[in-house]
Amino acid sequence: MPAAMNAVIHQWAVPRMNVCNIIGNPFKGNAGSRRVFEKNGFRYIGETANDIIEKGLSDGARTGLYLLEWKREQEVL
């Protein structure tokens, strides 16, 4: 998965759309997803409150999101 995310960012988003900044929001507690973002250069910037209801769970558990940000390095001319 890290390789797939890397390809989407560097072979599609940057060259085709000139993307400079991406925000990622995996669910809190999903360490694997958070790690995929971090392996691709995203940095942790915070968390949301536990105000999202997880669908598919009978107890209506609530969770929040991790906030991670990726910024493209600017080319020096």
Buried (B, 14 or more C-beta within 10 A) or exposed (E): EEEEBBEBBBEEBBEEEEBEEBEBBBBBEEEEBBEBBBEBBBEEEEEBEEEBEEEEEEEEEEBBBBBBBBEBEEEEE
